[in-house]
Amino acid sequence: MPAAYVLQFYSETVTLLQSTGSAGLAVVFGLCAILLARRGRWTLARTIGRSGGGGAVRVGRFLGWLGLCMGISVGLAVGFYGLLTVFAKS
């Protein structure tokens, strides 16, 4: 999402509303990261920690939740912006 906002800032053809399309990708990738972290935690428990990667599981889970929360908050912000523009015209 930050790359989309930087692109919007320096581009004259991309608007801020168009750059919020990256929020959908953030939600999808966040869910994938959470699921993969769950699988990593299961593998770590199954091998009794011998496979390593406990830190990577924690970081992946944190980044997954961060991406998911950021995507949802951007979606809510765009939704409220849409509502405000609809009610401002009537």
A tleap script that builds the chain and sets N, CA, C and O, in Angstrom:
source leaprc.protein.ff14SB
mol = sequence {
  NMET PRO ALA ALA TYR VAL LEU GLN PHE TYR
  SER GLU THR VAL THR LEU LEU GLN SER THR
  GLY SER ALA GLY LEU ALA VAL VAL PHE GLY
  LEU CYS ALA ILE LEU LEU ALA ARG ARG GLY
  ARG TRP THR LEU ALA ARG THR ILE GLY ARG
  SER GLY GLY GLY GLY ALA VAL ARG VAL GLY
  ARG PHE LEU GLY TRP LEU GLY LEU CYS MET
  GLY ILE SER VAL GLY LEU ALA VAL GLY PHE
  TYR GLY LEU LEU THR VAL PHE ALA LYS CSER
}
set mol.1.N position { 0.801 -1.189 0.000 }
set mol.1.CA position { 0.000 0.000 0.000 }
set mol.1.C position { 0.849 1.259 0.000 }
set mol.1.O position { 0.484 2.216 -0.684 }
set mol.2.N position { 1.958 1.317 0.724 }
set mol.2.CA position { 2.745 2.553 0.670 }
set mol.2.C position { 3.262 2.868 -0.730 }
set mol.2.O position { 3.333 4.036 -1.113 }
set mol.3.N position { 3.622 1.850 -1.493 }
set mol.3.CA position { 4.110 2.095 -2.855 }
set mol.3.C position { 3.011 2.699 -3.724 }
set mol.3.O position { 3.293 3.542 -4.575 }
set mol.4.N position { 1.765 2.278 -3.520 }
set mol.4.CA position { 0.657 2.837 -4.294 }
set mol.4.C position { 0.435 4.306 -3.951 }
set mol.4.O position { 0.110 5.105 -4.828 }
set mol.5.N position { 0.606 4.661 -2.698 }
set mol.5.CA position { 0.418 6.060 -2.315 }
set mol.5.C position { 1.565 6.940 -2.800 }
set mol.5.O position { 1.351 8.103 -3.141 }
set mol.6.N position { 2.780 6.396 -2.833 }
set mol.6.CA position { 3.904 7.151 -3.385 }
set mol.6.C position { 3.702 7.341 -4.885 }
set mol.6.O position { 3.973 8.418 -5.416 }
set mol.7.N position { 3.226 6.297 -5.572 }
set mol.7.CA position { 2.928 6.415 -6.996 }
set mol.7.C position { 1.877 7.493 -7.239 }
set mol.7.O position { 1.993 8.278 -8.181 }
set mol.8.N position { 0.873 7.530 -6.406 }
set mol.8.CA position { -0.179 8.535 -6.544 }
set mol.8.C position { 0.374 9.934 -6.333 }
set mol.8.O position { -0.047 10.875 -7.007 }
set mol.9.N position { 1.307 10.083 -5.411 }
set mol.9.CA position { 1.853 11.392 -5.094 }
set mol.9.C position { 2.661 11.958 -6.257 }
set mol.9.O position { 2.591 13.153 -6.547 }
set mol.10.N position { 3.435 11.090 -6.927 }
set mol.10.CA position { 4.304 11.553 -8.004 }
set mol.10.C position { 3.673 11.447 -9.387 }
set mol.10.O position { 4.238 11.963 -10.351 }
set mol.11.N position { 2.538 10.806 -9.512 }
set mol.11.CA position { 1.901 10.636 -10.811 }
set mol.11.C position { 0.752 11.624 -10.959 }
set mol.11.O position { 0.065 11.950 -9.991 }
set mol.12.N position { 0.558 12.089 -12.178 }
set mol.12.CA position { -0.555 12.993 -12.425 }
set mol.12.C position { -1.789 12.249 -12.924 }
set mol.12.O position { -2.878 12.822 -12.963 }
set mol.13.N position { -1.637 10.992 -13.303 }
set mol.13.CA position { -2.769 10.243 -13.851 }
set mol.13.C position { -3.446 9.356 -12.813 }
set mol.13.O position { -4.619 9.016 -12.970 }
set mol.14.N position { -2.734 8.976 -11.758 }
set mol.14.CA position { -3.299 8.102 -10.729 }
set mol.14.C position { -3.822 8.963 -9.592 }
set mol.14.O position { -3.102 9.809 -9.063 }
set mol.15.N position { -5.088 8.744 -9.214 }
set mol.15.CA position { -5.680 9.506 -8.113 }
set mol.15.C position { -5.530 8.742 -6.806 }
set mol.15.O position { -5.167 7.566 -6.792 }
set mol.16.N position { -5.814 9.425 -5.722 }
set mol.16.CA position { -5.728 8.785 -4.412 }
set mol.16.C position { -6.760 7.664 -4.285 }
set mol.16.O position { -6.483 6.622 -3.690 }
set mol.17.N position { -7.934 7.881 -4.839 }
set mol.17.CA position { -8.976 6.863 -4.769 }
set mol.17.C position { -8.586 5.625 -5.570 }
set mol.17.O position { -8.917 4.509 -5.171 }
set mol.18.N position { -7.894 5.800 -6.682 }
set mol.18.CA position { -7.440 4.653 -7.461 }
set mol.18.C position { -6.331 3.895 -6.746 }
set mol.18.O position { -6.231 2.675 -6.881 }
set mol.19.N position { -5.513 4.587 -6.003 }
set mol.19.CA position { -4.410 3.917 -5.320 }
set mol.19.C position { -4.885 3.088 -4.128 }
set mol.19.O position { -4.126 2.266 -3.614 }
set mol.20.N position { -6.105 3.285 -3.685 }
set mol.20.CA position { -6.609 2.485 -2.570 }
set mol.20.C position { -7.004 1.082 -3.007 }
set mol.20.O position { -7.403 0.269 -2.172 }
set mol.21.N position { -6.902 0.785 -4.287 }
set mol.21.CA position { -7.136 -0.579 -4.746 }
set mol.21.C position { -6.127 -1.559 -4.175 }
set mol.21.O position { -6.374 -2.764 -4.140 }
set mol.22.N position { -4.998 -1.045 -3.732 }
set mol.22.CA position { -3.989 -1.916 -3.123 }
set mol.22.C position { -4.449 -2.439 -1.766 }
set mol.22.O position { -3.845 -3.370 -1.233 }
set mol.23.N position { -5.493 -1.867 -1.202 }
set mol.23.CA position { -6.002 -2.348 0.084 }
set mol.23.C position { -6.564 -3.755 -0.051 }
set mol.23.O position { -6.439 -4.567 0.865 }
set mol.24.N position { -7.181 -4.046 -1.190 }
set mol.24.CA position { -7.680 -5.404 -1.423 }
set mol.24.C position { -6.544 -6.411 -1.459 }
set mol.24.O position { -6.669 -7.513 -0.925 }
set mol.25.N position { -5.433 -6.036 -2.089 }
set mol.25.CA position { -4.270 -6.919 -2.099 }
set mol.25.C position { -3.698 -7.103 -0.702 }
set mol.25.O position { -3.234 -8.189 -0.353 }
set mol.26.N position { -3.733 -6.047 0.093 }
set mol.26.CA position { -3.224 -6.143 1.461 }
set mol.26.C position { -4.052 -7.131 2.275 }
set mol.26.O position { -3.503 -7.889 3.075 }
set mol.27.N position { -5.359 -7.127 2.079 }
set mol.27.CA position { -6.221 -8.063 2.797 }
set mol.27.C position { -5.928 -9.499 2.354 }
set mol.27.O position { -5.806 -10.396 3.188 }
set mol.28.N position { -5.818 -9.711 1.057 }
set mol.28.CA position { -5.571 -11.064 0.541 }
set mol.28.C position { -4.214 -11.576 0.997 }
set mol.28.O position { -4.108 -12.704 1.477 }
set mol.29.N position { -3.169 -10.753 0.854 }
set mol.29.CA position { -1.840 -11.184 1.264 }
set mol.29.C position { -1.739 -11.325 2.785 }
set mol.29.O position { -1.006 -12.182 3.278 }
set mol.30.N position { -2.460 -10.503 3.520 }
set mol.30.CA position { -2.476 -10.639 4.971 }
set mol.30.C position { -3.083 -11.962 5.403 }
set mol.30.O position { -2.560 -12.633 6.293 }
set mol.31.N position { -4.191 -12.336 4.767 }
set mol.31.CA position { -4.803 -13.629 5.083 }
set mol.31.C position { -3.884 -14.789 4.717 }
set mol.31.O position { -3.789 -15.770 5.455 }
set mol.32.N position { -3.204 -14.674 3.570 }
set mol.32.CA position { -2.249 -15.720 3.181 }
set mol.32.C position { -1.115 -15.829 4.193 }
set mol.32.O position { -0.702 -16.935 4.541 }
set mol.33.N position { -0.609 -14.697 4.667 }
set mol.33.CA position { 0.477 -14.709 5.641 }
set mol.33.C position { 0.025 -15.324 6.963 }
set mol.33.O position { 0.784 -16.056 7.597 }
set mol.34.N position { -1.183 -15.037 7.374 }
set mol.34.CA position { -1.697 -15.613 8.622 }
set mol.34.C position { -1.846 -17.124 8.487 }
set mol.34.O position { -1.488 -17.872 9.398 }
set mol.35.N position { -2.374 -17.572 7.352 }
set mol.35.CA position { -2.522 -19.015 7.140 }
set mol.35.C position { -1.172 -19.717 7.051 }
set mol.35.O position { -1.007 -20.809 7.594 }
set mol.36.N position { -0.209 -19.106 6.374 }
set mol.36.CA position { 1.114 -19.716 6.293 }
set mol.36.C position { 1.818 -19.715 7.644 }
set mol.36.O position { 2.560 -20.649 7.948 }
set mol.37.N position { 1.602 -18.694 8.456 }
set mol.37.CA position { 2.181 -18.669 9.800 }
set mol.37.C position { 1.557 -19.755 10.662 }
set mol.37.O position { 2.232 -20.355 11.499 }
set mol.38.N position { 0.278 -20.005 10.459 }
set mol.38.CA position { -0.377 -21.083 11.204 }
set mol.38.C position { 0.215 -22.436 10.809 }
set mol.38.O position { 0.451 -23.298 11.655 }
set mol.39.N position { 0.447 -22.602 9.505 }
set mol.39.CA position { 1.058 -23.849 9.044 }
set mol.39.C position { 2.482 -23.983 9.587 }
set mol.39.O position { 2.899 -25.077 9.968 }
set mol.40.N position { 3.221 -22.886 9.623 }
set mol.40.CA position { 4.569 -22.919 10.178 }
set mol.40.C position { 4.575 -23.240 11.655 }
set mol.40.O position { 5.441 -23.976 12.129 }
set mol.41.N position { 3.622 -22.698 12.386 }
set mol.41.CA position { 3.517 -23.002 13.812 }
set mol.41.C position { 3.174 -24.467 14.030 }
set mol.41.O position { 3.667 -25.089 14.971 }
set mol.42.N position { 2.327 -25.024 13.160 }
set mol.42.CA position { 1.966 -26.445 13.261 }
set mol.42.C position { 3.187 -27.317 12.964 }
set mol.42.O position { 3.419 -28.315 13.646 }
set mol.43.N position { 3.966 -26.941 11.948 }
set mol.43.CA position { 5.181 -27.693 11.618 }
set mol.43.C position { 6.191 -27.597 12.742 }
set mol.43.O position { 6.858 -28.579 13.066 }
set mol.44.N position { 6.308 -26.429 13.334 }
set mol.44.CA position { 7.227 -26.240 14.452 }
set mol.44.C position { 6.826 -27.110 15.636 }
set mol.44.O position { 7.685 -27.696 16.295 }
set mol.45.N position { 5.529 -27.198 15.912 }
set mol.45.CA position { 5.062 -28.034 17.018 }
set mol.45.C position { 5.229 -29.517 16.694 }
set mol.45.O position { 5.527 -30.317 17.581 }
set mol.46.N position { 5.038 -29.884 15.437 }
set mol.46.CA position { 5.136 -31.290 15.051 }
set mol.46.C position { 6.579 -31.781 15.134 }
set mol.46.O position { 6.818 -32.938 15.479 }
set mol.47.N position { 7.538 -30.915 14.822 }
set mol.47.CA position { 8.942 -31.313 14.869 }
set mol.47.C position { 9.597 -30.968 16.203 }
set mol.47.O position { 10.812 -31.106 16.344 }
set mol.48.N position { 8.833 -30.532 17.160 }
set mol.48.CA position { 9.287 -30.177 18.501 }
set mol.48.C position { 10.392 -29.123 18.440 }
set mol.48.O position { 11.330 -29.150 19.237 }
set mol.49.N position { 10.274 -28.204 17.500 }
set mol.49.CA position { 11.194 -27.091 17.409 }
set mol.49.C position { 12.499 -27.385 16.702 }
set mol.49.O position { 13.333 -26.489 16.565 }
set mol.50.N position { 12.706 -28.620 16.245 }
set mol.50.CA position { 13.975 -28.962 15.587 }
set mol.50.C position { 14.098 -28.341 14.205 }
set mol.50.O position { 15.210 -28.142 13.715 }
set mol.51.N position { 12.973 -28.032 13.569 }
set mol.51.CA position { 13.040 -27.472 12.217 }
set mol.51.C position { 13.416 -25.998 12.226 }
set mol.51.O position { 13.790 -25.457 11.185 }
set mol.52.N position { 13.328 -25.342 13.364 }
set mol.52.CA position { 13.650 -23.923 13.458 }
set mol.52.C position { 12.562 -23.071 12.829 }
set mol.52.O position { 11.563 -23.591 12.332 }
set mol.53.N position { 12.754 -21.805 12.852 }
set mol.53.CA position { 11.807 -20.906 12.214 }
set mol.53.C position { 10.748 -20.343 13.135 }
set mol.53.O position { 9.745 -19.814 12.656 }
set mol.54.N position { 10.933 -20.437 14.427 }
set mol.54.CA position { 9.950 -19.883 15.364 }
set mol.54.C position { 9.837 -18.373 15.241 }
set mol.54.O position { 8.746 -17.812 15.338 }
set mol.55.N position { 10.982 -17.713 15.024 }
set mol.55.CA position { 10.965 -16.260 14.853 }
set mol.55.C position { 10.278 -15.855 13.559 }
set mol.55.O position { 9.551 -14.863 13.512 }
set mol.56.N position { 10.516 -16.634 12.507 }
set mol.56.CA position { 9.878 -16.326 11.223 }
set mol.56.C position { 8.367 -16.491 11.314 }
set mol.56.O position { 7.618 -15.744 10.683 }
set mol.57.N position { 7.920 -17.463 12.094 }
set mol.57.CA position { 6.478 -17.660 12.282 }
set mol.57.C position { 5.872 -16.458 12.984 }
set mol.57.O position { 4.811 -15.975 12.589 }
set mol.58.N position { 6.539 -15.974 14.022 }
set mol.58.CA position { 6.015 -14.818 14.758 }
set mol.58.C position { 6.003 -13.555 13.896 }
set mol.58.O position { 5.035 -12.795 13.912 }
set mol.59.N position { 7.077 -13.338 13.150 }
set mol.59.CA position { 7.146 -12.157 12.279 }
set mol.59.C position { 6.096 -12.246 11.177 }
set mol.59.O position { 5.433 -11.255 10.872 }
set mol.60.N position { 5.940 -13.424 10.578 }
set mol.60.CA position { 4.939 -13.601 9.527 }
set mol.60.C position { 3.532 -13.381 10.030 }
set mol.60.O position { 2.711 -12.766 9.350 }
set mol.61.N position { 3.251 -13.882 11.222 }
set mol.61.CA position { 1.919 -13.688 11.795 }
set mol.61.C position { 1.673 -12.212 12.098 }
set mol.61.O position { 0.580 -11.704 11.852 }
set mol.62.N position { 2.681 -11.521 12.630 }
set mol.62.CA position { 2.542 -10.098 12.917 }
set mol.62.C position { 2.313 -9.292 11.640 }
set mol.62.O position { 1.421 -8.446 11.586 }
set mol.63.N position { 3.118 -9.558 10.619 }
set mol.63.CA position { 2.969 -8.819 9.369 }
set mol.63.C position { 1.651 -9.143 8.674 }
set mol.63.O position { 1.059 -8.280 8.027 }
set mol.64.N position { 1.194 -10.382 8.808 }
set mol.64.CA position { -0.099 -10.743 8.237 }
set mol.64.C position { -1.233 -9.975 8.890 }
set mol.64.O position { -2.102 -9.440 8.201 }
set mol.65.N position { -1.231 -9.917 10.210 }
set mol.65.CA position { -2.273 -9.156 10.911 }
set mol.65.C position { -2.170 -7.671 10.616 }
set mol.65.O position { -3.185 -6.983 10.507 }
set mol.66.N position { -0.930 -7.169 10.484 }
set mol.66.CA position { -0.748 -5.760 10.160 }
set mol.66.C position { -1.322 -5.437 8.779 }
set mol.66.O position { -2.021 -4.437 8.614 }
set mol.67.N position { -1.029 -6.278 7.795 }
set mol.67.CA position { -1.571 -6.063 6.454 }
set mol.67.C position { -3.082 -6.170 6.424 }
set mol.67.O position { -3.753 -5.390 5.747 }
set mol.68.N position { -3.616 -7.132 7.154 }
set mol.68.CA position { -5.062 -7.302 7.214 }
set mol.68.C position { -5.735 -6.088 7.848 }
set mol.68.O position { -6.741 -5.598 7.335 }
set mol.69.N position { -5.193 -5.606 8.948 }
set mol.69.CA position { -5.779 -4.433 9.620 }
set mol.69.C position { -5.656 -3.175 8.770 }
set mol.69.O position { -6.582 -2.365 8.724 }
set mol.70.N position { -4.520 -3.006 8.097 }
set mol.70.CA position { -4.357 -1.833 7.242 }
set mol.70.C position { -5.322 -1.877 6.069 }
set mol.70.O position { -5.906 -0.856 5.707 }
set mol.71.N position { -5.494 -3.046 5.474 }
set mol.71.CA position { -6.421 -3.167 4.349 }
set mol.71.C position { -7.853 -2.893 4.756 }
set mol.71.O position { -8.593 -2.224 4.034 }
set mol.72.N position { -8.246 -3.407 5.912 }
set mol.72.CA position { -9.613 -3.177 6.388 }
set mol.72.C position { -9.823 -1.700 6.727 }
set mol.72.O position { -10.876 -1.139 6.425 }
set mol.73.N position { -8.827 -1.069 7.354 }
set mol.73.CA position { -8.998 0.342 7.711 }
set mol.73.C position { -9.059 1.224 6.467 }
set mol.73.O position { -9.807 2.202 6.446 }
set mol.74.N position { -8.291 0.900 5.435 }
set mol.74.CA position { -8.376 1.678 4.201 }
set mol.74.C position { -9.723 1.450 3.529 }
set mol.74.O position { -10.315 2.384 2.987 }
set mol.75.N position { -10.209 0.216 3.562 }
set mol.75.CA position { -11.531 -0.066 3.002 }
set mol.75.C position { -12.631 0.710 3.709 }
set mol.75.O position { -13.534 1.247 3.067 }
set mol.76.N position { -12.552 0.767 5.030 }
set mol.76.CA position { -13.536 1.546 5.788 }
set mol.76.C position { -13.435 3.033 5.469 }
set mol.76.O position { -14.453 3.713 5.339 }
set mol.77.N position { -12.216 3.535 5.345 }
set mol.77.CA position { -12.036 4.954 5.039 }
set mol.77.C position { -12.616 5.297 3.668 }
set mol.77.O position { -13.267 6.330 3.508 }
set mol.78.N position { -12.383 4.441 2.690 }
set mol.78.CA position { -12.926 4.692 1.354 }
set mol.78.C position { -14.449 4.574 1.371 }
set mol.78.O position { -15.134 5.333 0.686 }
set mol.79.N position { -14.980 3.634 2.143 }
set mol.79.CA position { -16.430 3.497 2.256 }
set mol.79.C position { -17.081 4.731 2.867 }
set mol.79.O position { -18.106 5.202 2.376 }
set mol.80.N position { -16.491 5.252 3.933 }
set mol.80.CA position { -17.042 6.461 4.543 }
set mol.80.C position { -16.876 7.676 3.639 }
set mol.80.O position { -17.730 8.563 3.626 }
set mol.81.N position { -15.784 7.720 2.886 }
set mol.81.CA position { -15.604 8.804 1.919 }
set mol.81.C position { -16.709 8.746 0.867 }
set mol.81.O position { -17.259 9.779 0.485 }
set mol.82.N position { -17.030 7.548 0.401 }
set mol.82.CA position { -18.121 7.400 -0.560 }
set mol.82.C position { -19.446 7.839 0.010 }
set mol.82.O position { -20.226 8.509 -0.667 }
set mol.83.N position { -19.715 7.464 1.266 }
set mol.83.CA position { -20.960 7.895 1.906 }
set mol.83.C position { -21.017 9.412 2.050 }
set mol.83.O position { -22.063 10.019 1.817 }
set mol.84.N position { -19.914 10.018 2.426 }
set mol.84.CA position { -19.901 11.473 2.580 }
set mol.84.C position { -20.120 12.184 1.254 }
set mol.84.O position { -20.799 13.210 1.210 }
set mol.85.N position { -19.557 11.657 0.176 }
set mol.85.CA position { -19.772 12.306 -1.120 }
set mol.85.C position { -21.194 12.115 -1.601 }
set mol.85.O position { -21.734 12.995 -2.271 }
set mol.86.N position { -21.821 10.986 -1.278 }
set mol.86.CA position { -23.229 10.769 -1.677 }
set mol.86.C position { -24.137 11.719 -0.912 }
set mol.86.O position { -25.032 12.337 -1.488 }
set mol.87.N position { -23.896 11.833 0.412 }
set mol.87.CA position { -24.770 12.705 1.201 }
set mol.87.C position { -24.480 14.184 0.956 }
set mol.87.O position { -25.356 15.019 1.178 }
set mol.88.N position { -23.289 14.525 0.509 }
set mol.88.CA position { -22.991 15.919 0.229 }
set mol.88.C position { -23.698 16.397 -1.039 }
set mol.88.O position { -23.999 17.582 -1.176 }
set mol.89.N position { -23.956 15.485 -1.950 }
set mol.89.CA position { -24.622 15.862 -3.210 }
set mol.89.C position { -26.122 15.969 -3.057 }
set mol.89.O position { -26.775 16.619 -3.873 }
set mol.90.N position { -26.683 15.354 -2.042 }
set mol.90.CA position { -28.151 15.403 -1.895 }
set mol.90.C position { -28.594 16.482 -0.926 }
set mol.90.O position { -29.791 16.650 -0.695 }
savepdb mol mol.pdb
quit
